[in-house]
Amino acid sequence: MNSTKINKNSIYLITAVASLGGLLFGYDTAVISGAVGALNDFFISDLSNDVVAASSAITEFKIIITLCTLAVIGLTASFILRFYKRSTAYAIITALVVLGGAFYYYQFLTLPPVLTENLKNSILGFMVSSALVGCIIGAAAGDRIANSIGRRNGLLLSAALFIISATGSAYPEVINIFFGSSLTSFIIYRIIGGIGVGLASMLAPLYIAEMAPANIRGKLVSCNQFAIVSGMLIVYFVNYFIVKGQSTEWINTDGWRFMFLSENIPATLFFLFLLFVPKTPRFQVMKGKETEASNILAKLNGPEKAQSILQEIKGSFNVKKAHWLTYGWTIVVIGILLSVFQQFVGINVVLYYAPEIFKGMGLGTDASMIQTIIVGAINMLFTILAIFTVDNYGRKKLMLIGSVVMAISMLGLGTVLYSQGSATMSLLLMLLYIAAFAMSWGPITWVLLSEIFPNKIKGVMAVAVAAQWLANLVVSWTFPMMNNNESLTQMFNHGFSYWIYGVMAVLSALFIWKFVPETKGKTLEEMEHLWQKNKTE
């Protein structure tokens, strides 16, 4: 009995360490929320008074966007090569590059170096969302890193990237090794942190899944999602205590630096703790180290089960991978749209820009931070509720209810803002929206993505995850361009963007209702049969 207890303690400790990757995922993506106004004041506001500096900043901005675009094109090309024969794939890639390149050149690169209102909002939006470019790169490279240096060492790399990003983002003008302005330096350091997030988002749940015994695997893997929303809530508290009682001038010059610098604490702990956890048995077998794998399995599962699990792991490498279009385009498109709609309903606008949104409702800095903490608490509580109810009520039903409530909340919020209604009603609608998302599209999208793809084409999930990060980037980048636009503000009083997200929530409900199958209680083999049947009909 004592042996079993020791095994469970080891498993829980290992899960806690790996879940720090999820916590840093949430921490890094949400830390920017408290600094948006300060970043705008520190990096962008003064450009309006300095034509030379503005011209230089615009040139560097164009270079960064071009490099990021090339990275996304490279990722897209790698996916196209997996879907089509090489001759067809190269033809499609060439066509996309030529047409997209021409549009990009004439619509963006040839713009004059003049700091217009829309360009200022675009630069601010990209500063906030630039980490997501790194997330796309990190997630895309995750599988290769997991299979080359291992799951644990990959997490060590992500921890190191978090530390570099946190320090560099806090002092971009001091630690500027990129031969550009401090604005460019800041963006690059945020992209480096994003690569860490992308790696952690893939490797942390993978590490837990490969270490955990089958009977408690689902519960332990769900700890990673809980850690993500916990990281967001923690950083909201951290940001609040940093700015509490401080002047706007201090926040704009020094306060925002401490927000980013604070990430060094969990990142350093994550790095140090990882040094004391083992590599996964599956990776050890992959590298031909069966003795080490057997020792780990014996410690975590007991000697009597270790050999049978070892044989299962060895047998799993014999499963043949199928072509990504084995079951047709339907499953691929459904996976991509699940990811895209999860972002297009506007969730990360609330999570990234919450303090600025509340300030726009007339609240002060401290009050805005407190309301943001409430948003994070609601997000965490309803995520926990979803984890415990998803197997009882089914995926499709919860997703439909979530879409309907989100649509009502966002359309209502836009209307309240348009009519200049009360800040209390705006807050209540936003909290209702957060609760609906956390109960449905937040965690359940990941459940559906893990269940709809048969094992033979599990790699297609990488396409859906990349689409999710890209959609996140688009939404987070474009929000300031809509919300801060003087013409739209005069016409709709900041309500326009929320109406857009409300319409997206309506479309997401129609999508779930018409196209997404219920996966509750279905085995992977049953899902495989369903997609095969749909293809032949």
Helices and strands as residue ranges (DSSP letters): H 2-30, G 31-35, H 36-39, I 40-44, G 45-49, H 51-83, H 86-104, I 105-109, H 117-129, H 131-148, H 151-170, H 182-211, G 214-216, H 217-243, H 248-250, I 251-255, H 256-261, H 264-274, H 281-286, H 290-301, H 303-316, H 329-344, H 347-360, H 365-393, H 395-418, H 423-439, H 441-452, G 455-460, H 461-483, H 486-492, H 496-515, H 524-536
